[in-house]
Amino acid sequence: MTDLSQKLRSLGYEVACSPGGGENCLAAVIHEKADPELELAASLIADHKVIVLCENKNFDFRIKAARLGVSALVQLPVDLIELEGWFSDFDRNQQVESKVLIVDDDDIVAEAYAFALQERGLRTETLSNPLRTGQVVDDFCPDLIVMDLDMPEANGLDVAKALRLSRPNLSLPILFLSAERNEEIQHEARQIGGDDFITKPVDLATLTDKICIRVSRAMELRKIMERDSLTGLLNHVNFKERLASEVGRSRRTGAPMAVCLLDLDHFKAVNDTFGHQVGDRVIQMFANCLTGSLRSVDVIARYGGEEFGLILLDATPEQGARVLDGIRRSFSNFLFDTDEGPQTVTFSGGVCGLDDAATVEGLLGAADAALYEAKRQGRNRIVLHSQAENP
């Protein structure tokens, strides 16, 4: 497993070659030959995700592993992209916190819903004034809204219609709560994109079950709609929408933000020399490298082809450039297997901050100018927009 450990380290992972690994361990990876009866795996499952590397294709072995609670079986020889995919899934599941916004003019009822959902591990925000819903949605970015239908300032139908006027909110799930028995009103609520209509009074346990199911389904659907199919990262359109949202939030709060564009160096030559299958593997591994090296709050996207976009929150351009330079050094040491032997690939990057442009397009243009300067200087480097202005 020495070669595998080295490859994982070059992608930014810390590797401990002993059982345990501490409470922050992403997964315990066990070779079948070292644990043929899965006894070690069984001892670690209570505290860790466990991945078993095996040649055994016997389904009985898989049944045994499933009964013990093994998280994944990866066939030997190890496909590093498959293994990295499992790591990314585990990391996302650890870091992602589902968020629910409760809009109800009855504070006591809203707090009761919030407490019940928090007990189920969801993060909640309550709002009694429906006229503030748009601003809170922009700031809180909920995965689902629980909306009372009958409110004095604006009823739930009007609030939902207003939210749907914004493109990013078209797919935001809304669950209506009301004592309303009129079927026409219930039908109208569903027509404007209400995912469900629940009649009050409602059992709290039933409500939380419905919300948890809806949130889980919404997050899975969002992955399909917003993500690039090859890398699992945000796609171009949703990256720009997210950038607009984060720029607005940062300008309101005064928090710094770094916008970065990265490009794999001489990627056309990789495809032409080694084939598109190798090219796809390089893109996947680079995406996994970024995911494993950056924080869960950072935004990572496949901007197009071999180009990637990043939003590093609460980070100055200088801090972002230092982080990316460390990733650049690690990635440049990673060896890709090809028919012509192991090969390395490098990348270049351009970084800017909020002071470099007034608009989203301006920020992307500033980052792109810095990326162009990195290429002009010989590639395999990270350049700040301030440096690109005065090369």
N, C-alpha and C positions, 0 to 999 in steps of 0.2 A: 504493500500500500504506500511505499515511499514515494513513487512516481506520482500517484494520485494526490498525496499530501502536498507535494511541491506545486502541482498544477493549481490546487485550490488556494494555496498561499499566494501564488502569482495573480490570482483573481481578487485578492483582498481579504480572504477568509483567514481567521486564526484557527489553527489545527492543533489539537492536543491528542497525542497518541497514547491515551490511557483512559480507562473507563471513568465516567463521571462528567468531567468537563465543566462543572459549575452550573449555576442557575441560569446563566445567560446563553447556555449552549443551544444552538439552533437545532442540532440533530446529532444522534449517536450513529455512526456508520460502522457496521460490523460485517466482516467477511465470513461467509458461511463456513469455510474451513476452520476458522478460529472458534466457531460456535455452532457445530453441526446439530445439536439438540435444542438450540435457541435458548439455552439456560441464561446466558449473559443478557440476551435481548430481553428476556422476561424480567430480569432484575432491574433493568434500566427503564422499562416502559412507564412506570409510575411517575418518573420525573422528566422524561425526555421523549421526543419523537425519535423513533428507531427506524433506520434504513438498513436492510440486509442485502449485501451483495452476494449473488448466488449463481451457480450454474444449474442448480436443481430446477427442472421444469415440471416436476411432479406436482399435480394439483393438490395432492394430499398435504404436501409441504406448505403450499399456499394457504390451505384451510387451517393448518396448525398455526401459521404465522398470523393469520387474521384473528383466530380465537385468542391468541396471546395479546393482540393489540399492536402488532407491528404496523408502522405507518406506510411503509413502501418496500417493495422488492425490486431491485435493479439487477438486470442480467449482466453477467460477465461475458466478454470484457466490458468495462464500464463505458457507457455513453455519457460523457461529461455534461452534455447539454441536458440529458434527462435527469441526471443527478442534481444539476444546478436548478432545473425546473422545480424539483421537489423542495430544495432549499428556499427558493423564491416563494413558493406556495406557503411553506411553514412561516416564513418571515412576514408575509402579508397577513396571514391569519393571526399572528401575534400582535401586529402593529395596528391593523385596521380596527377602528372603533366605530360601530354603527351609531348614527345620530338621528334622533327623532325630535321634531319640533311640534309642540302641542299648542294650538291656538284655541283658546277658550276664555270667554269673559268671566267665567266663574273660577277664581283663583284656587279655591279649595279643591274643586274637582280636578283642575289641571295639575295641582301638586300631587294629588292622589295617584293620577295616571303616571306622573313622572317618577314617583317613588317606586311604583310597581315595575316600571321599565328599567330603572336603575338596578333593581334587584336581579334583573335578568341580564345585566352586563351592558345595557345600552346607555349611551350618553344622551341627556335630554336638555331641552331648553323650553321654557314656558313663556307664553305671550298672551296677555289679556286684551291688548289693543290691536285689533286686526289691521288697522291702518299702517302699522309698523312691520307687517309681514314681509314685504319686499326687501326692506333693509336687513332684517334678521336672516332671511334666507340667503342673501348675498354674503353676510358675515359668518353665519353658522354652517352653511352648506349641508343641510340635513339630507339624510337618505330617504326620509319619509316624513310627511306632515299628517298629524292627526288634527282634524279641523271640525270645530263645532259649527253647526249650520246656522243656528239662531244667535246672532250677536247684534247689539244695538248700532254700533258705528258703521258696520258693513257686514252683510251676511256672508256665510261661508262660500256660497256660489259666486258672489261678486269677487271675493278675494281670490278664489281659484281661477276665475276667468282672467283677472288682472295678472296673476302669476304666469298663466299660459301665453301671455303676450310677449314674454321673453323666451327666446329660443332655448337657452340652457335649461329652462324649467318645463319644457314640453313633456319630458319623460319622468318628471319628479312625481313619485306616487303620493296621492292624497287619499286619506281615509276619512270619510265624513261620519260625524256622530251627531245624532239629533233625536228628539222625541217625535219628530215629524212622521206621520203615518201616510201622508198623501203620496200615492205611488207616482204621480206625474212629477212631483218635486224630486223624488228619489231617482226617477229616470233621468231628469235633467242633470242631477249631480253626476250620474254615471256618464252622460253624454259629454260633459266638459272634461272628462279624464279622471273622474273619481274612481279609484281602484276598488272601493267597497263603500257600502252604506250600512252603518250599524245603528240600530234603533236603541235609544236610551229607554229605560235604564239597562246597563250592560254589566254582566259579571266581570269583575276585574281580571280574573285568571283567564277567562275566554278572550277578553280584549288584548291582553298582553301576548297570548299565544298567536292571535291573528296578526298583531303588529310584528312580532318576531319573524313569522313566516313571510309576511309581505316584505320586510326589510331584506331578508336573506335573498328572496327571489329578485328584488329590485337591484341588489348589488351584483348578482350574477348576470342579469340582463344588461346592466350598465357595462360590465366587462366586455360583453359581446359587441355592444354598440360603439363603445368609446376606444376599444383597444385594437392595436395592430395585430393581425393574425399570426405573424411570424415571431414577434418578440413578446407579445403580451403587454407592451407599453402603450401609453396614450398615443392616439393617432394625431395627424397634423391638425385637423380641424379642432379637435377637443383640446389640444395643447394651446392653441391660440385663444380659445374661449377661457381656458383656465388662466392663462397669462393675463388676460384682460381683468379677470376677477381678482387675481392676486395683486396686480398693479393698483387697482382701486383700493383694495384693503390696505396695502402698504402706504399709499399716499394719505389715507385717513389716519393711520396709526403712527406714521413716521418711522416704521420699521424698515431696515435696509433689505435689499433683495438683489441677487445677482442673476442675470439672464445669460445663458451660455448656448452657443451652437458648436457642435463637435462634428468632425468629419473623418472617416477612416481614410488614411493616406493610400493613394494609388490603388483604390479598390477595384477599379476596372481591370487593372492588371491581374488582380487576384482571381477575378471571374474568368478572364481570358486564359490565364495560365493553368489554373487548377480546377476550373469548372464552377458553375453556379451553385452546386450542392455544397462545395467547400465555402463559397462566398456566403451562403445562407448560414452556415455554421459559425462563420466569423461574426456575422451580424448578431446571431443569437448569443454567442459568448460575450460579445461586447455589451449587449443589453444586460445580460446577467451580471457582468462585472460592475456596471454602473449601479444596478439595483443592490448588489451586495455591498458596495463600497459607500454609498450615500445614505443619508438618514431617511426614515420613513416619511418625514414631512416634506422632503424635497420632491419636486415633480420631474418625472423623466418621460420623454416621448421619443418615438421614432418620427423625426420631422420629415423624412423622405429619403428613400433609397438607403445610402450609407451615412446619412446625416441624422444627428440626434439633437434634441433640444432639452435644456434643463432650466428649472427655476429653483434656485437655492434660496430658501426663505431665511429671513433674519441673518443674512450674510452679506458683507460688503463684496464688491467685485474683487478686491485684493484677497480676501479670505477664500472666495470661490476659486480664484485662480490657483491658490496654494493647494487646495484640496484636489482640484483636477490635475495638477501637475504630479501629485503623488499617485493618482490613479493611472496617469499616463506612463509613469515609470514602471509601475507594476505590470500593466497590460503589455508593454513592449517586450517584457521578458517571457510572456506566455507563448508556448510552442503549439502550433496547430499541426495536426497530422494530415499529410497529403501523400499522394502517390510518389511524389518526388522527395519525400522526407519531411522532417519537421520544419515549419516556417513561422516567422514572426510577422505581426502586423502592428503598425503604429497609428496614432490618430493626432489630429490637430484641433485646437479649440480657440474660440473667441469669446470674451467675457465683457459684459457691460453692466452698469447699474442704473438706478432710477434717475440719477443726475445727468445721464448721457442722452436722454431723449424724453419728449413729453408724451408720446403716444406708444401704443403697442407696436405698430408698424415701425416706428422710429427706433424702439429698443431692439427689435429683430434686425433692423438695418445696421444698427451700431454693432451688435454682436457679429453679424455677418461680415462687416468691414474688418473687425478684429480677426475673424477666422481667415479672411483673405490675406491679411498681413502675416498670419502664422504660416500660411502656405508660401507666401512670397519669400519669407525668411528661410525656407527649406523644409517646412513641415516638422511633425513630431515635436510640437511645442504648444504652449498656451500663451495667448497674447491678450492683454487688456485693451479696451477701446482707446484709452488715453495713450497707450503706446502706438496704436494704429494711426492715430491722428498725427503723431510726430515720429515717424519711423526713422 
